[in-house]
Amino acid sequence: MTFGVPTAHQGRPLNCANASILDMAVAKSWNEETAGKQLRKACADVGHDPLYVISDNASILK
């Protein structure tokens, strides 16, 4: 699942109302290539690359 949140400081902590679901995908298994492909698709759908990426640090992304 790919979420988008504003990068500009809102003067308060982020909450659920600040997050937008950009992409949700299911796969039999994930690796660096398939995760990257899905992130690139989400970027194309939004129209720009992310300023920051935060992941769950899964071993497939290292």
Residue, then its C-alpha position, 0 to 999 in steps of 0.5 A: m500500500t502506498f500512502g501520500v502525505p503533505t510534505a509541508h509542515q502543518g504545524r501539528p502532528l500528522n493524522c489519518a485525515n492527512a493521508s491519501i491512499l495512492d496505490m494498493a496492490v496484491a502479489k503472491s510474493w514481493n521482491e525489490e523489482t516488483a516493489g519498485k515497479q509498483l512504486r513507479k506506477a503510483c508515481a506515474d498515477v500521481g504525476h510526480d516522484p515522491l520527495y521522501v520514501i519511508s518503508d517498513n525496511a523489509s529485507i527484500l528492499k535492502 
